[in-house]
Amino acid sequence: MATAIDKTTTGGGFFSHGAGRELPVMCSVDDVAALLACSSRHVYRLVDRGRMPRPVKLGALIRWPRSTGNSRTGILDWIAAGCPDCRRR
């Protein structure tokens, strides 16, 4: 029997982020880098090139929404959609 991946907690599997640590609603660049298995600098490069969703600025903080139901805004939605380009055309 197949089981669905729980996108809000990270107990292992594709969305593994830490040992049982829950992924926050608004993910930092370090959270996103851990999901993508890359450096935080590479995350910023992907954003600059339009290859991933733009972050939300909250004062001095830069965060990505965890899941919004839209692959252009939610980071987990974007990953589940196969990481399509997010450039505006």
N, C-alpha and C positions, 0 to 999 in steps of 0.2 A: 504494500500500500504506500503510495507516494505521500510525502508530507510537504506542506508549503513552507517557504522560507519566511521567517518572521523578520520584517524589515525594521522593526523598532528596537530589537535587542540583538546583541552580538554574542551568541554563544558558540560561534564557529561557522564554518561554511564560507560561502562566497562573500558575505557581508561582514566577515570577521574583523573586528576592530580592536578587541582586547579580551582579556579573560572574563567573559560575562558582563562586561561594561555596557550599559545602555547608551546608544547613540543619541546625542542631544537633538532637540528639535531644530536648533540653528547650529550647524556644524562649522567649526573653525577650519582654517587652512590645514592644520595638522590632522584633524579628523578626516578631511577629504583626501589628503595625501596618504593616510593609512588605508582608506578604502581602495584607492587606486594603486597602492604599492609603489609610490613614487615620492619624490622630494616635494617640499612645499614650493620651492622655486619653479618646479615643473608645472605645478597646478596653476600658478600665476601665468606662466607661458601659454598654457592651454586656453586660459581665459582671454589673454591678449590676442590670441590668434582666432578667437571665436569658435574654438573646438569644444568648449564646455559651457554650461550656464554661467551667467554673470552672478557675482555675489551681491548680497544686500549690504549696504553700509549702514551701520547703527552707531552714529557718532564716529568714534575713531576705530570701531570694530568692523571687521569684514567677516560676514557669515553667509553660508549657503543653507537654504531651507532643506530639511531632511527629505520630506516628501510632500508634494503639492498636488499630485495627479497630472502634472504637466511636465513633459520631458525637457522643456526649455527653462524650467525654474527649479524643480526639485532634484537634488543630487542623486537620490536613490532611484527616482523615476528615470533620470537620464541614463544611469548605468543599466537599469532593466531594459531600456529601449535600445541598448546596443551602442551607447555613446555616440549618437549622431551629432554632426556639426550643428552649432547653435547660431551661426551667422545670420544676421538680418539681410534678406535679399529684396 
